Amino acid sequence: KQWYQRRVAVGTFFFFGNLFVLLSSLRKKSIKLDRVSVTIIRNIALVDIGFSVSIGLTLVSIIHNSWPFGHLICVISNYWSLYFGISEICLICSLNLSKLIILLNPLRAKSRKKIMGVFISSAMWIIPLFNVIPNIFLGRLVEFRLSFFRCEGYFEGQFFELMPLLSVVLFMLVPMMLVAVGIVWLLLYVRKVCGLHRQGIVTIPGRNGHSALIPLL
């Protein structure tokens, strides 16, 4: 019962929290970031709202102690979770890299147009299809697992058993590694700037690869 209550609380907060972020970002100057980052944040909120649908189905299955929606909805919910889960990882990765680019090129932050964020976000929505579509055509089986209260996918056969591992490496591990590299890069850059600040100067990247040393007064 306590586990069920926690899932209800997390699912409710998950949905309304991201809905609030989405509505807030639609207001002008509600999020003081560059246009590209704001566009990506909006798409992350949309992905989270979409993913919360699968959480809602899980909550219903907990109440019924079974899957009451039939096999077709079970298959759809499994691919739904897979698609939105990978989309979220890719969007978070792109947001992290976007912030890194802003720090490395602060003078170009205002010149970054919203259309660039739209293109980046669209690409992050398309990338998961390269995992979902092959799984559909390769005959990925889906069934309800009572121990998890959700529909799980799996392959039969020795060769296809490697598909989940390959998917995890390509669509989850690689983006997470990019996020980790970006965070380390950000920390090293901040440490460098702090060192220059103590020396009384800071490096500002300029155009054509040139940089300028500006004294701090």
Summary of the structure (lengths in Angstrom):
residues: 217
radius of gyration: 21.6
end to end distance: 60.8
largest distance: 68.6
contacts: 605
relative contact order: 0.11
helix: 72%
strand: 9%
